């Protein structure tokens, strides 16, 4: 069973991700952590879209 705990966002982090999908529709490469974005607030970031589609970009 997957347990989910919702949290209030307080920091913004920057990640690098490849948008390539495999035949099953999964991301092909892992996401890499880059840095904390002290210049951005959580309200500046778009929310995730449904499925494997980027929310913005």
C-alpha positions in Angstrom: 0.0 0.0 0.0 1.3 3.4 -0.9 0.7 6.0 1.9 0.6 9.6 0.9 1.1 12.6 3.2 0.4 16.0 1.7 2.7 18.8 2.8 2.8 22.6 2.4 5.5 23.6 -0.1 8.0 26.1 1.4 11.0 25.8 -1.0 11.4 25.6 -4.8 13.9 23.2 -6.2 15.3 23.1 -9.8 15.6 19.7 -11.4 16.8 18.5 -14.9 14.6 16.0 -16.7 14.7 14.4 -20.1 11.3 14.3 -21.7 11.9 11.0 -23.6 9.2 8.4 -22.9 9.6 4.6 -23.4 7.0 2.4 -25.2 5.0 2.0 -22.0 4.8 5.8 -21.6 7.3 6.0 -18.7 10.1 8.6 -18.4 13.3 7.0 -19.8 15.8 8.8 -17.6 15.8 9.7 -13.9 15.3 13.3 -12.7 18.5 15.1 -11.5 18.5 17.5 -8.6 20.2 20.9 -9.5 19.7 23.5 -6.8 17.3 25.3 -4.5 15.7 28.4 -6.1 15.8 31.0 -3.4 14.6 33.6 -6.0 11.3 31.8 -6.5 8.3 31.2 -4.3 6.2 28.1 -4.3 3.3 30.1 -5.7 5.4 31.0 -8.7 5.6 27.4 -9.9 2.9 25.8 -12.0 1.2 22.7 -10.6 1.8 19.3 -12.1 -0.4 18.3 -15.0 -2.2 15.0 -15.3 -0.2 12.0 -16.6 3.2 12.3 -18.2 2.7 15.7 -19.8 4.8 18.6 -18.6 2.8 21.4 -16.9 4.8 24.1 -18.6 7.9 24.6 -20.7 
